[in-house]
Amino acid sequence: MLHWRIFKFGFSESKLLKFGLVQLQQFASSGSGRVVRCMSASEKSHQALQSPVCSYNEWDPLEEVIVGRVEGATVPHFSLEVKSYIYESDWPFFSRFSGKPFPEEYVKKAKEQVEEFCNILEQEGIKVRRPDLMDFAEVYKTPHFQSSGMYAAMPRDVLLVVGDEIIEAPMAWRSRFFEYCSYRSLIKEYFKQGAKWTTAPKPTMSDDLYDQEYLSLPSDDRRKLAMTEGKSILTEFEPCFDAADFMRAGRDIFVQRSQVTNDFGIEWMRRHLGERGYRVHKLSFDDPNPLHIDATFNVIGPGLVLYNRERPCHQVEMFHKAGWTIVEPPAPLMSDSHSMWLSSKWLSMNVLMLDPKRVVVEKDETTTQKMFENLGIKCIPISFKFCNSLGGGFHCWTMDIRRRGVLESYL
């Protein structure tokens, strides 16, 4: 028996299936201002500096994507902000391997899996781009801290594409301070071809950004404060956020405050995107250790969202009123014996939509596949468990650069 249920609130089949080749144009739309459409490749061939970057949501037909690399993956320096997120049972691992490569057997298998993932995406007609290689074990020093790096495995954490704009996230972990460098060659290429490029204010990551007393609290108290007061290791000294705490649905963008995203960072994004007609909605969940929204709340279609039943959303009524379909995925099937140092087994819902009717999903998560089949969505199963061990699922390991679609409102 599947442990999931669907609440349907009236979205028509035609709306769930709506997609196709469209032009990049602006025109009057009854009651909702302007609608922006993306151009097809043939239509933009004669246009100078027409942006190759165009993506408004998580489900329109995918044409180009950045996929992360496992090479050089380094266990993050076991500093205060990392320690506050990692569960105590994994502290010995981080104490032992801090600043060193991840275990070789996991890296080798993860590389095989991500390369197969890239091959399948290309077979599906999607252009795959990769970040530059870097030596993440190299120690660097700023006026405020010293650290080694981490990896270029999760472009979703570093970059956010909103329309034709690429936004570099400031991040919150010191081990990820220079991670953006792996993507700069690609970003400069996109910019020269017409994309917008924005770098959010880079935090100093001085001690003032972190609550020095937070980690001294018993773990149960920290988890309770996270759920009841939204408390985390971060102060509001300066804005910071990971891009993976944001979820796009056309005009509406959802975000959570987490162990890597503070209210200062959310407000910076709200003002920045608000100038272009986007609405940023802050959500909160019964999550004792929030970090990245896409294994908690994953919008996979117009008015269609995967909703983690173990982390209820305090603002769920907003989606009920809008007539959204809320799907509770089945419990993950991953064995407890499989190492998950930086994430939870709920990466089973961290899927990548290739279009409204195709999804990339973990091969061994058969009940999740059945859920998608019942929704009329074709599954492309791929083995990815060793990539999961490094901290992300299919959504985390990718950043969609271009999806063929239209900017709309769904709330």
Secondary structure, 3 states (H helix, E strand, C coil): CCCCCEECCCCCHHHHHCCCCCCCCEEEECCCEEEEECCCHHHHCCCCCCCCCEECECCCCEEEEEECECCCCECCCCCHHHHCCCCHHHHHHHHHHCCCECCHHHHHHHHHHHHHHHHHHHHCCCEEECCCCCCCCCCEECCCCEECCCCECCHHHHEEEEECEEEECCCCCHHHCCHHHHHHHHHHHHHHCCCEEEECCCCCCCHHHECCCHHHCCHHHHHHHHHHHCCCCECCCCCCCCHHHEEEECCEEEEECCCCCCHHHHHHHHHHHHCCCCEEEEECECCCCCCCHHHCEEEEECCEEEECCCCCECCHHHHHHCCCEEECCCCCCCCCCCCCCCCCHHHHHCCEEEECCEEEEECCCHHHHHHHHHCCCEEEEECCHHHHHCCCCCCCCEEEEEECCECCCCC
